[in-house]
């Protein structure tokens, strides 16, 4: 029997993946950008948890976008592998 992952952990992983897959860069070409943002349209408790883990930075609570940290970008890429997904921006 495989070990089950708690739903809260899965929600964190999938929220990070969605933020990663819908990321954008503001002032640099996407393919060569060094920083990426994503919209904050996710559960605030989950975003707070991702912020505490160091995977995102929310900035001002009035801000409508979040910043994906280097650790968050790496974790999201690891999750793409875990779930057998491709990064659609690299196709």
PDB file of N, CA, C and O in Angstrom:
ATOM      1  N   UNK A   1       0.847  -1.181   0.000  1.00  0.00           N
ATOM      2  CA  UNK A   1       0.000   0.000   0.000  1.00  0.00           C
ATOM      3  C   UNK A   1       0.892   1.243   0.000  1.00  0.00           C
ATOM      4  O   UNK A   1       1.847   1.331   0.772  1.00  0.00           O
ATOM      5  N   UNK A   2       0.578   2.183  -0.855  1.00  0.00           N
ATOM      6  CA  UNK A   2       1.365   3.410  -0.916  1.00  0.00           C
ATOM      7  C   UNK A   2       0.926   4.367   0.185  1.00  0.00           C
ATOM      8  O   UNK A   2      -0.230   4.377   0.607  1.00  0.00           O
ATOM      9  N   UNK A   3       1.869   5.156   0.627  1.00  0.00           N
ATOM     10  CA  UNK A   3       1.577   6.129   1.675  1.00  0.00           C
ATOM     11  C   UNK A   3       0.774   7.278   1.086  1.00  0.00           C
ATOM     12  O   UNK A   3       1.130   7.822   0.041  1.00  0.00           O
ATOM     13  N   UNK A   4      -0.294   7.639   1.752  1.00  0.00           N
ATOM     14  CA  UNK A   4      -1.144   8.726   1.277  1.00  0.00           C
ATOM     15  C   UNK A   4      -0.594  10.064   1.743  1.00  0.00           C
ATOM     16  O   UNK A   4      -0.092  10.194   2.860  1.00  0.00           O
ATOM     17  N   UNK A   5      -0.698  11.050   0.871  1.00  0.00           N
ATOM     18  CA  UNK A   5      -0.248  12.408   1.172  1.00  0.00           C
ATOM     19  C   UNK A   5      -1.433  13.178   1.746  1.00  0.00           C
ATOM     20  O   UNK A   5      -2.530  13.111   1.191  1.00  0.00           O
ATOM     21  N   UNK A   6      -1.239  13.908   2.844  1.00  0.00           N
ATOM     22  CA  UNK A   6      -2.346  14.698   3.397  1.00  0.00           C
ATOM     23  C   UNK A   6      -2.890  15.686   2.357  1.00  0.00           C
ATOM     24  O   UNK A   6      -2.137  16.251   1.564  1.00  0.00           O
ATOM     25  N   UNK A   7      -4.202  15.877   2.379  1.00  0.00           N
ATOM     26  CA  UNK A   7      -4.849  16.775   1.419  1.00  0.00           C
ATOM     27  C   UNK A   7      -4.255  18.179   1.476  1.00  0.00           C
ATOM     28  O   UNK A   7      -4.087  18.818   0.438  1.00  0.00           O
ATOM     29  N   UNK A   8      -3.936  18.667   2.673  1.00  0.00           N
ATOM     30  CA  UNK A   8      -3.388  20.025   2.790  1.00  0.00           C
ATOM     31  C   UNK A   8      -2.049  20.141   2.065  1.00  0.00           C
ATOM     32  O   UNK A   8      -1.757  21.170   1.455  1.00  0.00           O
ATOM     33  N   UNK A   9      -1.243  19.095   2.132  1.00  0.00           N
ATOM     34  CA  UNK A   9       0.056  19.095   1.446  1.00  0.00           C
ATOM     35  C   UNK A   9      -0.146  19.062  -0.075  1.00  0.00           C
ATOM     36  O   UNK A   9       0.549  19.753  -0.820  1.00  0.00           O
ATOM     37  N   UNK A  10      -1.095  18.258  -0.511  1.00  0.00           N
ATOM     38  CA  UNK A  10      -1.395  18.171  -1.944  1.00  0.00           C
ATOM     39  C   UNK A  10      -1.896  19.510  -2.473  1.00  0.00           C
ATOM     40  O   UNK A  10      -1.515  19.930  -3.565  1.00  0.00           O
ATOM     41  N   UNK A  11      -2.746  20.178  -1.706  1.00  0.00           N
ATOM     42  CA  UNK A  11      -3.261  21.487  -2.122  1.00  0.00           C
ATOM     43  C   UNK A  11      -2.122  22.489  -2.242  1.00  0.00           C
ATOM     44  O   UNK A  11      -2.101  23.287  -3.180  1.00  0.00           O
ATOM     45  N   UNK A  12      -1.173  22.462  -1.307  1.00  0.00           N
ATOM     46  CA  UNK A  12      -0.009  23.353  -1.397  1.00  0.00           C
ATOM     47  C   UNK A  12       0.785  23.064  -2.670  1.00  0.00           C
ATOM     48  O   UNK A  12       1.155  23.983  -3.400  1.00  0.00           O
ATOM     49  N   UNK A  13       1.041  21.785  -2.928  1.00  0.00           N
ATOM     50  CA  UNK A  13       1.805  21.419  -4.121  1.00  0.00           C
ATOM     51  C   UNK A  13       1.093  21.861  -5.397  1.00  0.00           C
ATOM     52  O   UNK A  13       1.706  22.455  -6.284  1.00  0.00           O
ATOM     53  N   UNK A  14      -0.192  21.571  -5.482  1.00  0.00           N
ATOM     54  CA  UNK A  14      -0.929  21.900  -6.705  1.00  0.00           C
ATOM     55  C   UNK A  14      -1.101  23.403  -6.884  1.00  0.00           C
ATOM     56  O   UNK A  14      -1.099  23.894  -8.013  1.00  0.00           O
ATOM     57  N   UNK A  15      -1.249  24.135  -5.790  1.00  0.00           N
ATOM     58  CA  UNK A  15      -1.331  25.596  -5.886  1.00  0.00           C
ATOM     59  C   UNK A  15      -0.014  26.165  -6.391  1.00  0.00           C
ATOM     60  O   UNK A  15      -0.004  27.051  -7.245  1.00  0.00           O
ATOM     61  N   UNK A  16       1.103  25.656  -5.865  1.00  0.00           N
ATOM     62  CA  UNK A  16       2.408  26.098  -6.357  1.00  0.00           C
ATOM     63  C   UNK A  16       2.555  25.765  -7.839  1.00  0.00           C
ATOM     64  O   UNK A  16       3.056  26.583  -8.611  1.00  0.00           O
ATOM     65  N   UNK A  17       2.123  24.573  -8.239  1.00  0.00           N
ATOM     66  CA  UNK A  17       2.199  24.194  -9.655  1.00  0.00           C
ATOM     67  C   UNK A  17       1.371  25.127 -10.529  1.00  0.00           C
ATOM     68  O   UNK A  17       1.837  25.566 -11.580  1.00  0.00           O
ATOM     69  N   UNK A  18       0.153  25.434 -10.106  1.00  0.00           N
ATOM     70  CA  UNK A  18      -0.686  26.351 -10.888  1.00  0.00           C
ATOM     71  C   UNK A  18      -0.056  27.737 -10.979  1.00  0.00           C
ATOM     72  O   UNK A  18      -0.061  28.354 -12.044  1.00  0.00           O
ATOM     73  N   UNK A  19       0.484  28.224  -9.872  1.00  0.00           N
ATOM     74  CA  UNK A  19       1.153  29.531  -9.890  1.00  0.00           C
ATOM     75  C   UNK A  19       2.332  29.492 -10.855  1.00  0.00           C
ATOM     76  O   UNK A  19       2.560  30.441 -11.605  1.00  0.00           O
ATOM     77  N   UNK A  20       3.076  28.398 -10.831  1.00  0.00           N
ATOM     78  CA  UNK A  20       4.235  28.249 -11.719  1.00  0.00           C
ATOM     79  C   UNK A  20       3.803  28.205 -13.188  1.00  0.00           C
ATOM     80  O   UNK A  20       4.386  28.885 -14.032  1.00  0.00           O
ATOM     81  N   UNK A  21       2.790  27.410 -13.482  1.00  0.00           N
ATOM     82  CA  UNK A  21       2.365  27.241 -14.875  1.00  0.00           C
ATOM     83  C   UNK A  21       1.706  28.492 -15.449  1.00  0.00           C
ATOM     84  O   UNK A  21       1.655  28.658 -16.668  1.00  0.00           O
ATOM     85  N   UNK A  22       1.207  29.364 -14.593  1.00  0.00           N
ATOM     86  CA  UNK A  22       0.577  30.603 -15.062  1.00  0.00           C
ATOM     87  C   UNK A  22       1.459  31.822 -14.812  1.00  0.00           C
ATOM     88  O   UNK A  22       0.982  32.957 -14.820  1.00  0.00           O
ATOM     89  N   UNK A  23       2.743  31.580 -14.592  1.00  0.00           N
ATOM     90  CA  UNK A  23       3.678  32.659 -14.274  1.00  0.00           C
ATOM     91  C   UNK A  23       3.876  33.597 -15.466  1.00  0.00           C
ATOM     92  O   UNK A  23       3.598  33.251 -16.614  1.00  0.00           O
ATOM     93  N   UNK A  24       4.359  34.777 -15.153  1.00  0.00           N
ATOM     94  CA  UNK A  24       4.687  35.755 -16.190  1.00  0.00           C
ATOM     95  C   UNK A  24       5.864  36.587 -15.709  1.00  0.00           C
ATOM     96  O   UNK A  24       6.150  36.648 -14.513  1.00  0.00           O
ATOM     97  N   UNK A  25       6.535  37.219 -16.644  1.00  0.00           N
ATOM     98  CA  UNK A  25       7.612  38.146 -16.282  1.00  0.00           C
ATOM     99  C   UNK A  25       7.183  39.523 -16.752  1.00  0.00           C
ATOM    100  O   UNK A  25       6.542  39.667 -17.793  1.00  0.00           O
ATOM    101  N   UNK A  26       7.539  40.522 -15.984  1.00  0.00           N
ATOM    102  CA  UNK A  26       7.063  41.868 -16.297  1.00  0.00           C
ATOM    103  C   UNK A  26       7.953  42.623 -17.266  1.00  0.00           C
ATOM    104  O   UNK A  26       7.449  43.253 -18.196  1.00  0.00           O
ATOM    105  N   UNK A  27       9.245  42.577 -17.076  1.00  0.00           N
ATOM    106  CA  UNK A  27      10.124  43.446 -17.859  1.00  0.00           C
ATOM    107  C   UNK A  27      11.175  42.708 -18.663  1.00  0.00           C
ATOM    108  O   UNK A  27      12.061  43.337 -19.243  1.00  0.00           O
ATOM    109  N   UNK A  28      11.096  41.388 -18.710  1.00  0.00           N
ATOM    110  CA  UNK A  28      12.101  40.596 -19.412  1.00  0.00           C
ATOM    111  C   UNK A  28      11.399  39.617 -20.350  1.00  0.00           C
ATOM    112  O   UNK A  28      10.250  39.247 -20.110  1.00  0.00           O
ATOM    113  N   UNK A  29      12.080  39.195 -21.415  1.00  0.00           N
ATOM    114  CA  UNK A  29      11.503  38.140 -22.247  1.00  0.00           C
ATOM    115  C   UNK A  29      11.275  36.895 -21.386  1.00  0.00           C
ATOM    116  O   UNK A  29      12.121  36.547 -20.563  1.00  0.00           O
ATOM    117  N   UNK A  30      10.151  36.235 -21.571  1.00  0.00           N
ATOM    118  CA  UNK A  30       9.773  35.124 -20.707  1.00  0.00           C
ATOM    119  C   UNK A  30      10.856  34.054 -20.607  1.00  0.00           C
ATOM    120  O   UNK A  30      11.194  33.609 -19.510  1.00  0.00           O
ATOM    121  N   UNK A  31      11.396  33.646 -21.742  1.00  0.00           N
ATOM    122  CA  UNK A  31      12.343  32.530 -21.771  1.00  0.00           C
ATOM    123  C   UNK A  31      13.645  32.826 -21.031  1.00  0.00           C
ATOM    124  O   UNK A  31      14.300  31.902 -20.549  1.00  0.00           O
ATOM    125  N   UNK A  32      14.027  34.087 -20.933  1.00  0.00           N
ATOM    126  CA  UNK A  32      15.296  34.435 -20.288  1.00  0.00           C
ATOM    127  C   UNK A  32      15.106  35.212 -18.986  1.00  0.00           C
ATOM    128  O   UNK A  32      16.074  35.702 -18.405  1.00  0.00           O
ATOM    129  N   UNK A  33      13.866  35.323 -18.535  1.00  0.00           N
ATOM    130  CA  UNK A  33      13.585  36.094 -17.318  1.00  0.00           C
ATOM    131  C   UNK A  33      14.255  35.466 -16.104  1.00  0.00           C
ATOM    132  O   UNK A  33      14.428  34.250 -16.025  1.00  0.00           O
ATOM    133  N   UNK A  34      14.623  36.318 -15.170  1.00  0.00           N
ATOM    134  CA  UNK A  34      15.222  35.848 -13.917  1.00  0.00           C
ATOM    135  C   UNK A  34      14.220  35.867 -12.777  1.00  0.00           C
ATOM    136  O   UNK A  34      14.464  35.281 -11.722  1.00  0.00           O
ATOM    137  N   UNK A  35      13.110  36.530 -12.980  1.00  0.00           N
ATOM    138  CA  UNK A  35      12.080  36.548 -11.941  1.00  0.00           C
ATOM    139  C   UNK A  35      10.707  36.408 -12.586  1.00  0.00           C
ATOM    140  O   UNK A  35      10.457  36.894 -13.689  1.00  0.00           O
ATOM    141  N   UNK A  36       9.845  35.740 -11.872  1.00  0.00           N
ATOM    142  CA  UNK A  36       8.491  35.485 -12.369  1.00  0.00           C
ATOM    143  C   UNK A  36       7.474  35.828 -11.298  1.00  0.00           C
ATOM    144  O   UNK A  36       7.737  35.723 -10.101  1.00  0.00           O
ATOM    145  N   UNK A  37       6.310  36.237 -11.762  1.00  0.00           N
ATOM    146  CA  UNK A  37       5.190  36.553 -10.892  1.00  0.00           C
ATOM    147  C   UNK A  37       4.007  35.692 -11.314  1.00  0.00           C
ATOM    148  O   UNK A  37       4.009  35.105 -12.397  1.00  0.00           O
ATOM    149  N   UNK A  38       3.020  35.624 -10.469  1.00  0.00           N
ATOM    150  CA  UNK A  38       1.777  34.929 -10.776  1.00  0.00           C
ATOM    151  C   UNK A  38       0.661  35.648 -10.028  1.00  0.00           C
ATOM    152  O   UNK A  38       0.915  36.317  -9.026  1.00  0.00           O
ATOM    153  N   UNK A  39      -0.559  35.517 -10.505  1.00  0.00           N
ATOM    154  CA  UNK A  39      -1.682  36.165  -9.846  1.00  0.00           C
ATOM    155  C   UNK A  39      -2.019  35.452  -8.550  1.00  0.00           C
ATOM    156  O   UNK A  39      -1.808  34.246  -8.425  1.00  0.00           O
ATOM    157  N   UNK A  40      -2.541  36.194  -7.590  1.00  0.00           N
ATOM    158  CA  UNK A  40      -2.857  35.682  -6.253  1.00  0.00           C
ATOM    159  C   UNK A  40      -4.267  35.106  -6.144  1.00  0.00           C
ATOM    160  O   UNK A  40      -4.868  35.215  -5.075  1.00  0.00           O
ATOM    161  N   UNK A  41      -4.803  34.523  -7.147  1.00  0.00           N
ATOM    162  CA  UNK A  41      -6.186  34.046  -7.112  1.00  0.00           C
ATOM    163  C   UNK A  41      -6.369  32.705  -6.437  1.00  0.00           C
ATOM    164  O   UNK A  41      -7.128  31.868  -6.924  1.00  0.00           O
ATOM    165  N   UNK A  42      -5.694  32.484  -5.332  1.00  0.00           N
ATOM    166  CA  UNK A  42      -5.752  31.207  -4.631  1.00  0.00           C
ATOM    167  C   UNK A  42      -6.115  31.440  -3.173  1.00  0.00           C
ATOM    168  O   UNK A  42      -6.071  32.572  -2.690  1.00  0.00           O
ATOM    169  N   UNK A  43      -6.469  30.386  -2.481  1.00  0.00           N
ATOM    170  CA  UNK A  43      -6.828  30.448  -1.072  1.00  0.00           C
ATOM    171  C   UNK A  43      -5.724  31.155  -0.272  1.00  0.00           C
ATOM    172  O   UNK A  43      -4.547  30.814  -0.390  1.00  0.00           O
ATOM    173  N   UNK A  44      -6.113  32.126   0.529  1.00  0.00           N
ATOM    174  CA  UNK A  44      -5.128  32.925   1.266  1.00  0.00           C
ATOM    175  C   UNK A  44      -4.341  32.100   2.282  1.00  0.00           C
ATOM    176  O   UNK A  44      -3.152  32.345   2.484  1.00  0.00           O
ATOM    177  N   UNK A  45      -4.986  31.128   2.922  1.00  0.00           N
ATOM    178  CA  UNK A  45      -4.261  30.286   3.880  1.00  0.00           C
ATOM    179  C   UNK A  45      -3.187  29.467   3.177  1.00  0.00           C
ATOM    180  O   UNK A  45      -2.097  29.272   3.716  1.00  0.00           O
ATOM    181  N   UNK A  46      -3.492  28.991   1.981  1.00  0.00           N
ATOM    182  CA  UNK A  46      -2.506  28.227   1.209  1.00  0.00           C
ATOM    183  C   UNK A  46      -1.363  29.145   0.781  1.00  0.00           C
ATOM    184  O   UNK A  46      -0.196  28.763   0.870  1.00  0.00           O
ATOM    185  N   UNK A  47      -1.688  30.345   0.317  1.00  0.00           N
ATOM    186  CA  UNK A  47      -0.644  31.299  -0.065  1.00  0.00           C
ATOM    187  C   UNK A  47       0.239  31.646   1.130  1.00  0.00           C
ATOM    188  O   UNK A  47       1.458  31.750   0.993  1.00  0.00           O
ATOM    189  N   UNK A  48      -0.372  31.824   2.298  1.00  0.00           N
ATOM    190  CA  UNK A  48       0.418  32.105   3.502  1.00  0.00           C
ATOM    191  C   UNK A  48       1.367  30.952   3.807  1.00  0.00           C
ATOM    192  O   UNK A  48       2.516  31.173   4.190  1.00  0.00           O
ATOM    193  N   UNK A  49       0.892  29.731   3.640  1.00  0.00           N
ATOM    194  CA  UNK A  49       1.731  28.559   3.884  1.00  0.00           C
ATOM    195  C   UNK A  49       2.893  28.498   2.896  1.00  0.00           C
ATOM    196  O   UNK A  49       4.026  28.222   3.289  1.00  0.00           O
ATOM    197  N   UNK A  50       2.617  28.756   1.611  1.00  0.00           N
ATOM    198  CA  UNK A  50       3.678  28.760   0.598  1.00  0.00           C
ATOM    199  C   UNK A  50       4.695  29.857   0.888  1.00  0.00           C
ATOM    200  O   UNK A  50       5.892  29.678   0.663  1.00  0.00           O
ATOM    201  N   UNK A  51       4.217  30.986   1.385  1.00  0.00           N
ATOM    202  CA  UNK A  51       5.104  32.088   1.770  1.00  0.00           C
ATOM    203  C   UNK A  51       5.991  31.663   2.941  1.00  0.00           C
ATOM    204  O   UNK A  51       7.194  31.927   2.935  1.00  0.00           O
ATOM    205  N   UNK A  52       5.410  31.012   3.937  1.00  0.00           N
ATOM    206  CA  UNK A  52       6.180  30.541   5.092  1.00  0.00           C
ATOM    207  C   UNK A  52       7.223  29.501   4.682  1.00  0.00           C
ATOM    208  O   UNK A  52       8.301  29.442   5.273  1.00  0.00           O
ATOM    209  N   UNK A  53       6.911  28.682   3.676  1.00  0.00           N
ATOM    210  CA  UNK A  53       7.856  27.681   3.179  1.00  0.00           C
ATOM    211  C   UNK A  53       8.977  28.311   2.353  1.00  0.00           C
ATOM    212  O   UNK A  53       9.974  27.656   2.050  1.00  0.00           O
ATOM    213  N   UNK A  54       8.810  29.590   1.991  1.00  0.00           N
ATOM    214  CA  UNK A  54       9.830  30.286   1.211  1.00  0.00           C
ATOM    215  C   UNK A  54       9.718  30.057  -0.283  1.00  0.00           C
ATOM    216  O   UNK A  54      10.659  30.349  -1.021  1.00  0.00           O
ATOM    217  N   UNK A  55       8.581  29.537  -0.747  1.00  0.00           N
ATOM    218  CA  UNK A  55       8.405  29.248  -2.172  1.00  0.00           C
ATOM    219  C   UNK A  55       7.835  30.430  -2.938  1.00  0.00           C
ATOM    220  O   UNK A  55       7.993  30.525  -4.156  1.00  0.00           O
ATOM    221  N   UNK A  56       7.172  31.332  -2.220  1.00  0.00           N
ATOM    222  CA  UNK A  56       6.641  32.551  -2.831  1.00  0.00           C
ATOM    223  C   UNK A  56       6.876  33.709  -1.873  1.00  0.00           C
ATOM    224  O   UNK A  56       7.159  33.512  -0.692  1.00  0.00           O
ATOM    225  N   UNK A  57       6.753  34.918  -2.404  1.00  0.00           N
ATOM    226  CA  UNK A  57       6.727  36.132  -1.590  1.00  0.00           C
ATOM    227  C   UNK A  57       5.493  36.890  -2.036  1.00  0.00           C
ATOM    228  O   UNK A  57       5.340  37.217  -3.213  1.00  0.00           O
ATOM    229  N   UNK A  58       4.615  37.166  -1.086  1.00  0.00           N
ATOM    230  CA  UNK A  58       3.364  37.836  -1.430  1.00  0.00           C
ATOM    231  C   UNK A  58       3.497  39.341  -1.522  1.00  0.00           C
ATOM    232  O   UNK A  58       2.691  39.997  -2.182  1.00  0.00           O
ATOM    233  N   UNK A  59       4.498  39.892  -0.872  1.00  0.00           N
ATOM    234  CA  UNK A  59       4.631  41.340  -0.885  1.00  0.00           C
ATOM    235  C   UNK A  59       3.478  41.981  -0.134  1.00  0.00           C
ATOM    236  O   UNK A  59       2.977  41.433   0.848  1.00  0.00           O
ATOM    237  N   UNK A  60       3.073  43.120  -0.597  1.00  0.00           N
ATOM    238  CA  UNK A  60       1.966  43.852   0.006  1.00  0.00           C
ATOM    239  C   UNK A  60       0.680  43.038  -0.100  1.00  0.00           C
ATOM    240  O   UNK A  60       0.428  42.386  -1.113  1.00  0.00           O
ATOM    241  N   UNK A  61      -0.121  43.082   0.947  1.00  0.00           N
ATOM    242  CA  UNK A  61      -1.385  42.352   0.902  1.00  0.00           C
ATOM    243  C   UNK A  61      -2.370  42.989  -0.070  1.00  0.00           C
ATOM    244  O   UNK A  61      -3.399  42.392  -0.387  1.00  0.00           O
ATOM    245  N   UNK A  62      -2.071  44.173  -0.539  1.00  0.00           N
ATOM    246  CA  UNK A  62      -2.896  44.802  -1.570  1.00  0.00           C
ATOM    247  C   UNK A  62      -2.449  44.409  -2.969  1.00  0.00           C
ATOM    248  O   UNK A  62      -3.166  44.630  -3.945  1.00  0.00           O
ATOM    249  N   UNK A  63      -1.281  43.835  -3.056  1.00  0.00           N
ATOM    250  CA  UNK A  63      -0.752  43.396  -4.344  1.00  0.00           C
ATOM    251  C   UNK A  63      -1.602  42.249  -4.876  1.00  0.00           C
ATOM    252  O   UNK A  63      -2.033  41.383  -4.115  1.00  0.00           O
ATOM    253  N   UNK A  64      -1.840  42.247  -6.177  1.00  0.00           N
ATOM    254  CA  UNK A  64      -2.654  41.197  -6.783  1.00  0.00           C
ATOM    255  C   UNK A  64      -1.810  40.076  -7.369  1.00  0.00           C
ATOM    256  O   UNK A  64      -2.341  39.107  -7.911  1.00  0.00           O
ATOM    257  N   UNK A  65      -0.488  40.213  -7.257  1.00  0.00           N
ATOM    258  CA  UNK A  65       0.386  39.156  -7.764  1.00  0.00           C
ATOM    259  C   UNK A  65       1.400  38.775  -6.694  1.00  0.00           C
ATOM    260  O   UNK A  65       1.637  39.517  -5.741  1.00  0.00           O
ATOM    261  N   UNK A  66       1.982  37.613  -6.875  1.00  0.00           N
ATOM    262  CA  UNK A  66       3.001  37.106  -5.966  1.00  0.00           C
ATOM    263  C   UNK A  66       4.276  36.868  -6.756  1.00  0.00           C
ATOM    264  O   UNK A  66       4.253  36.794  -7.985  1.00  0.00           O
ATOM    265  N   UNK A  67       5.380  36.750  -6.048  1.00  0.00           N
ATOM    266  CA  UNK A  67       6.685  36.506  -6.645  1.00  0.00           C
ATOM    267  C   UNK A  67       7.080  35.069  -6.344  1.00  0.00           C
ATOM    268  O   UNK A  67       7.003  34.634  -5.195  1.00  0.00           O
ATOM    269  N   UNK A  68       7.501  34.330  -7.359  1.00  0.00           N
ATOM    270  CA  UNK A  68       7.996  32.967  -7.172  1.00  0.00           C
ATOM    271  C   UNK A  68       9.486  33.033  -6.857  1.00  0.00           C
ATOM    272  O   UNK A  68      10.268  33.545  -7.657  1.00  0.00           O
ATOM    273  N   UNK A  69       9.880  32.519  -5.698  1.00  0.00           N
ATOM    274  CA  UNK A  69      11.290  32.538  -5.307  1.00  0.00           C
ATOM    275  C   UNK A  69      12.063  31.485  -6.100  1.00  0.00           C
ATOM    276  O   UNK A  69      11.469  30.623  -6.749  1.00  0.00           O
ATOM    277  N   UNK A  70      13.378  31.563  -6.043  1.00  0.00           N
ATOM    278  CA  UNK A  70      14.202  30.537  -6.694  1.00  0.00           C
ATOM    279  C   UNK A  70      13.870  29.154  -6.141  1.00  0.00           C
ATOM    280  O   UNK A  70      13.800  28.180  -6.891  1.00  0.00           O
ATOM    281  N   UNK A  71      13.663  29.069  -4.823  1.00  0.00           N
ATOM    282  CA  UNK A  71      13.298  27.797  -4.198  1.00  0.00           C
ATOM    283  C   UNK A  71      11.933  27.330  -4.694  1.00  0.00           C
ATOM    284  O   UNK A  71      11.725  26.139  -4.929  1.00  0.00           O
ATOM    285  N   UNK A  72      11.010  28.269  -4.850  1.00  0.00           N
ATOM    286  CA  UNK A  72       9.680  27.932  -5.350  1.00  0.00           C
ATOM    287  C   UNK A  72       9.712  27.460  -6.792  1.00  0.00           C
ATOM    288  O   UNK A  72       9.008  26.521  -7.161  1.00  0.00           O
ATOM    289  N   UNK A  73      10.531  28.114  -7.607  1.00  0.00           N
ATOM    290  CA  UNK A  73      10.673  27.689  -9.003  1.00  0.00           C
ATOM    291  C   UNK A  73      11.236  26.276  -9.077  1.00  0.00           C
ATOM    292  O   UNK A  73      10.759  25.454  -9.859  1.00  0.00           O
ATOM    293  N   UNK A  74      12.254  25.993  -8.264  1.00  0.00           N
ATOM    294  CA  UNK A  74      12.856  24.654  -8.260  1.00  0.00           C
ATOM    295  C   UNK A  74      11.866  23.605  -7.756  1.00  0.00           C
ATOM    296  O   UNK A  74      11.756  22.522  -8.331  1.00  0.00           O
ATOM    297  N   UNK A  75      11.147  23.932  -6.681  1.00  0.00           N
ATOM    298  CA  UNK A  75      10.153  23.003  -6.138  1.00  0.00           C
ATOM    299  C   UNK A  75       9.074  22.727  -7.177  1.00  0.00           C
ATOM    300  O   UNK A  75       8.663  21.579  -7.342  1.00  0.00           O
ATOM    301  N   UNK A  76       8.609  23.749  -7.876  1.00  0.00           N
ATOM    302  CA  UNK A  76       7.586  23.563  -8.906  1.00  0.00           C
ATOM    303  C   UNK A  76       8.108  22.674 -10.029  1.00  0.00           C
ATOM    304  O   UNK A  76       7.376  21.818 -10.525  1.00  0.00           O
ATOM    305  N   UNK A  77       9.346  22.862 -10.434  1.00  0.00           N
ATOM    306  CA  UNK A  77       9.927  22.013 -11.476  1.00  0.00           C
ATOM    307  C   UNK A  77      10.049  20.570 -10.987  1.00  0.00           C
ATOM    308  O   UNK A  77       9.831  19.635 -11.756  1.00  0.00           O
ATOM    309  N   UNK A  78      10.393  20.387  -9.718  1.00  0.00           N
ATOM    310  CA  UNK A  78      10.431  19.041  -9.136  1.00  0.00           C
ATOM    311  C   UNK A  78       9.034  18.414  -9.130  1.00  0.00           C
ATOM    312  O   UNK A  78       8.880  17.220  -9.387  1.00  0.00           O
ATOM    313  N   UNK A  79       8.025  19.228  -8.836  1.00  0.00           N
ATOM    314  CA  UNK A  79       6.653  18.726  -8.820  1.00  0.00           C
ATOM    315  C   UNK A  79       6.170  18.358 -10.222  1.00  0.00           C
ATOM    316  O   UNK A  79       5.396  17.414 -10.381  1.00  0.00           O
ATOM    317  N   UNK A  80       6.620  19.094 -11.235  1.00  0.00           N
ATOM    318  CA  UNK A  80       6.289  18.716 -12.610  1.00  0.00           C
ATOM    319  C   UNK A  80       6.769  17.297 -12.884  1.00  0.00           C
ATOM    320  O   UNK A  80       6.052  16.494 -13.481  1.00  0.00           O
ATOM    321  N   UNK A  81       7.975  16.997 -12.449  1.00  0.00           N
ATOM    322  CA  UNK A  81       8.530  15.646 -12.606  1.00  0.00           C
ATOM    323  C   UNK A  81       7.711  14.636 -11.801  1.00  0.00           C
ATOM    324  O   UNK A  81       7.358  13.571 -12.307  1.00  0.00           O
ATOM    325  N   UNK A  82       7.415  14.975 -10.557  1.00  0.00           N
ATOM    326  CA  UNK A  82       6.671  14.069  -9.673  1.00  0.00           C
ATOM    327  C   UNK A  82       5.331  13.679 -10.280  1.00  0.00           C
ATOM    328  O   UNK A  82       4.939  12.513 -10.236  1.00  0.00           O
ATOM    329  N   UNK A  83       4.629  14.653 -10.847  1.00  0.00           N
ATOM    330  CA  UNK A  83       3.306  14.409 -11.403  1.00  0.00           C
ATOM    331  C   UNK A  83       3.333  14.068 -12.893  1.00  0.00           C
ATOM    332  O   UNK A  83       2.281  13.928 -13.516  1.00  0.00           O
ATOM    333  N   UNK A  84       4.526  13.934 -13.465  1.00  0.00           N
ATOM    334  CA  UNK A  84       4.650  13.551 -14.868  1.00  0.00           C
ATOM    335  C   UNK A  84       4.107  14.596 -15.826  1.00  0.00           C
ATOM    336  O   UNK A  84       3.478  14.262 -16.830  1.00  0.00           O
ATOM    337  N   UNK A  85       4.347  15.849 -15.515  1.00  0.00           N
ATOM    338  CA  UNK A  85       3.830  16.950 -16.327  1.00  0.00           C
ATOM    339  C   UNK A  85       4.962  17.640 -17.072  1.00  0.00           C
ATOM    340  O   UNK A  85       6.117  17.612 -16.645  1.00  0.00           O
ATOM    341  N   UNK A  86       4.614  18.253 -18.182  1.00  0.00           N
ATOM    342  CA  UNK A  86       5.569  19.065 -18.932  1.00  0.00           C
ATOM    343  C   UNK A  86       5.320  20.533 -18.636  1.00  0.00           C
ATOM    344  O   UNK A  86       4.200  20.939 -18.326  1.00  0.00           O
ATOM    345  N   UNK A  87       6.369  21.313 -18.735  1.00  0.00           N
ATOM    346  CA  UNK A  87       6.251  22.759 -18.582  1.00  0.00           C
ATOM    347  C   UNK A  87       5.811  23.308 -19.925  1.00  0.00           C
ATOM    348  O   UNK A  87       6.613  23.354 -20.859  1.00  0.00           O
ATOM    349  N   UNK A  88       4.574  23.721 -20.047  1.00  0.00           N
ATOM    350  CA  UNK A  88       4.030  24.128 -21.339  1.00  0.00           C
ATOM    351  C   UNK A  88       4.753  25.313 -21.941  1.00  0.00           C
ATOM    352  O   UNK A  88       4.714  25.491 -23.158  1.00  0.00           O
ATOM    353  N   UNK A  89       5.406  26.123 -21.142  1.00  0.00           N
ATOM    354  CA  UNK A  89       6.120  27.279 -21.671  1.00  0.00           C
ATOM    355  C   UNK A  89       7.399  26.875 -22.397  1.00  0.00           C
ATOM    356  O   UNK A  89       7.974  27.681 -23.128  1.00  0.00           O
ATOM    357  N   UNK A  90       7.847  25.641 -22.204  1.00  0.00           N
ATOM    358  CA  UNK A  90       9.092  25.201 -22.819  1.00  0.00           C
ATOM    359  C   UNK A  90       8.859  24.394 -24.090  1.00  0.00           C
ATOM    360  O   UNK A  90       9.820  23.921 -24.697  1.00  0.00           O
ATOM    361  N   UNK A  91       7.625  24.227 -24.502  1.00  0.00           N
ATOM    362  CA  UNK A  91       7.323  23.430 -25.700  1.00  0.00           C
ATOM    363  C   UNK A  91       7.706  24.159 -26.960  1.00  0.00           C
ATOM    364  O   UNK A  91       7.521  23.633 -28.057  1.00  0.00           O
TER     365      UNK A  91
END
